[in-house]
Amino acid sequence: MSREAVTILDAERNVIATADVECRKGVYFGSANMDQLPKTLRRLFEQYEEIVNDQVFSLLDPIEDQIGTIPLVVVFGDGRESQAKDLQIFPKGNTISFKVGEPVMLSPALRKAR
């Protein structure tokens, strides 16, 4: 399996995390650097990590729904961009996993800004 560098962007195209991932059966996973993760997102993902680690599955669906509404984009090293789906960030473990959704089509103005 080959590893690949990715960047996770928020809706304003701010970097929230970078990661070194590999893909197995359509799921990307690996180690992440979350130094740029905003405090509000960090708290949300810390809460998610705690729920998963404590196996409090009755609380899992609501927080996954909340995370699923956050528009995040995965940018691959070759420039491909896709919506992040089923994103799981574990701040304490510095790990990440996700699937990719629809490709992101950048507006001409954003393409020039890159």
GIDAQUI-V523659 format. One record per pair of residues at least 4 apart in sequence whose ideal C-beta (glycine too) atoms are under 7 Angstrom apart, sorted by the first residue. I is the first residue (numbers start at 1). GAP is how many residues later the second one is. D is the distance in Angstrom with one decimal. If there is no record, write none. Layout:
I,GAP,D + I,GAP,D
This chain:
1,21,4.4 + 1,23,6.7 + 2,20,6.7 + 3,17,5.4 + 3,18,6.7 + 3,19,5.0 + 3,27,6.7 + 4,17,5.8 + 4,18,7.0 + 4,72,6.2 + 4,73,5.7 + 5,13,7.0 + 5,15,5.8 + 5,72,4.7 + 6,13,5.2 + 6,15,5.7 + 6,68,5.4 + 6,69,6.4 + 6,70,5.6 + 7,8,5.7 + 7,11,5.2 + 7,68,4.5 + 8,8,5.2 + 8,9,4.4 + 8,64,5.7 + 8,66,6.0 + 8,76,6.4 + 9,4,5.0 + 9,5,6.5 + 9,6,6.1 + 9,7,6.8 + 9,63,6.8 + 9,64,4.5 + 9,66,6.2 + 10,4,5.0 + 10,6,5.3 + 10,62,6.2 + 11,60,4.5 + 15,21,5.1 + 16,20,5.9 + 16,21,5.2 + 16,22,6.6 + 16,25,6.3 + 17,15,5.1 + 17,16,6.5 + 17,17,4.9 + 17,19,6.7 + 17,20,5.8 + 17,72,6.7 + 17,79,6.6 + 18,14,6.9 + 18,15,4.9 + 19,11,5.4 + 19,12,6.5 + 19,13,4.0 + 19,77,4.8 + 20,10,5.0 + 20,11,5.5 + 21,7,4.3 + 21,8,6.0 + 21,9,3.6 + 21,75,6.9 + 22,7,6.9 + 22,8,5.9 + 23,4,6.9 + 23,5,5.0 + 26,73,6.0 + 27,70,6.0 + 27,72,5.8 + 28,69,6.5 + 28,70,5.5 + 29,67,6.8 + 29,68,4.0 + 30,66,6.4 + 31,63,5.7 + 31,64,6.1 + 32,57,6.6 + 32,62,5.6 + 32,63,6.2 + 32,64,4.0 + 34,8,7.0 + 34,55,6.8 + 34,57,5.6 + 34,60,6.8 + 37,4,5.4 + 37,5,4.7 + 37,54,7.0 + 38,4,6.7 + 39,4,6.3 + 40,4,6.6 + 41,4,6.2 + 42,4,6.1 + 42,49,5.7 + 43,4,6.3 + 44,4,6.5 + 44,22,6.9 + 44,23,6.6 + 45,4,6.2 + 45,44,4.3 + 45,46,5.4 + 46,4,6.4 + 46,45,5.3 + 47,4,6.5 + 47,16,6.3 + 48,4,6.4 + 48,15,5.2 + 48,19,6.5 + 49,4,6.0 + 49,41,4.6 + 49,42,6.4 + 49,43,5.9 + 50,4,5.9 + 51,5,5.0 + 51,8,5.0 + 51,9,5.6 + 51,12,6.1 + 59,4,6.3 + 60,4,5.9 + 61,4,6.2 + 62,4,6.5 + 63,4,6.4 + 64,4,6.1 + 65,4,6.9 + 67,20,6.3 + 72,12,4.2 + 72,15,6.1 + 73,8,5.5 + 73,10,6.3 + 73,11,6.5 + 73,31,5.3 + 74,7,6.9 + 74,8,5.4 + 74,10,4.9 + 74,24,6.5 + 74,26,6.0 + 75,6,5.1 + 76,4,4.4 + 81,22,6.6 + 81,23,4.0 + 82,18,3.9 + 82,19,5.8 + 82,20,6.6 + 82,21,5.3 + 82,22,6.1 + 83,17,7.0 + 83,18,3.5 + 83,19,5.3 + 83,21,6.4 + 84,14,4.9 + 85,13,6.5 + 85,14,4.4 + 85,15,6.5 + 85,16,4.3 + 86,12,6.0 + 86,13,4.8 + 87,11,4.5 + 88,8,6.8 + 88,9,4.7 + 88,10,6.9 + 89,7,5.2 + 90,5,4.7 + 106,4,4.3 + 106,5,4.9 + 108,4,6.6 + 109,4,6.5 + 110,4,6.9
